[in-house]
């Protein structure tokens, strides 16, 4: 039976940031990397990009965007804070409800172990990420939450490797990230809906061994039926409850829409702004589609494969809506939660169109 003792913090933030930062900084910085000049340029380009995105997306975010250039270690630290702030409240509530509480020493070891693992995973991801609009990344709650972060070393390294025109490539990236900012701040319901889904997923966590065993048995049945339980949501799919899986599916549908919408808005907005946009698109598409063997395994376990499918399926879905009804049809996705597709509709845009645009209208 759970006691009334104080709940320990969900994550050892310092340990995760130190581990991740140390691993991330093992990668050398590219030549000619000047973070101050890069941040000044990306700030200007983000302002230009937001104006174009607002016209194309029909979403007008408040104020000018704030751009911040981070190195890989700084990106890891920012995302450790974001993960902790996102999950800690719901995890604390789930812990209070749990019928089984390990000794405090074991809990502390668990937090430290989780921190080390999170730091290592984020360090690996820090070598891949170019830009990120995260509604929760900031130094403290309520501070710098509305920020676009650009991972400077990765941007410069990619430009040098492929001979990209820096100003064009950076504007192209800014179009994508300001599209995400427009989604979360130009449609007021998106942020609370996203946070509510995350809370729903985490709040249904059940440490009861019987619940874990039930999830494992379901996963075993799926394997015997030829279904990969990791395909949708990574390793959590092995032990997730039915309620968790349903919330995760709705979250996946939302993320597919946001990623696909960001890709389409970026492409359309770039048509007369970024002459080399098609080349950038193809290079990054190949970059996502050609991971090494270790990356494939890690991506499957962490659910990153599902993330890549969100780009692809979401982009196909949004393009189908645009082909059927133009930009105004795409904008209907942001009318409210009921306008979002289910995961089945993401892969079958005609079903969404039938539901949202009944015959005869």
Secondary structure, DSSP 8 states (H G I E B T S, - for coil): ----S----SS-HHHHHHHHHHHHTTS---TT--HHHHHHHHHHHHHHHHHHHHHHHS---SS---EEEE-HHHHHHHHHHHHHHHHHHHHHHHHHH-S----HHHHHHHHHHHHHHHHHHHHHHHTT--EEEETT-SSBTTBS-SEEEEEHHHHHHHHHHHT--HHHHHHHHHHHHHHHHHHHHHSHHHHHHHHHHHHHHHHT----HHHHHHHHHHHHHHHHTT--TTTTTGGGGGT--HHHHHHHHHHHHHHHHHHHHHHHHHHHHTTTT-TTHHHHHHHHHHHHH---HHHHHHHHHHTHHHHHHHHHHHHHHHHHHHHHHHHHHHHGGGS-GGGS--HHHHT-HHHHHHHHS-TT-
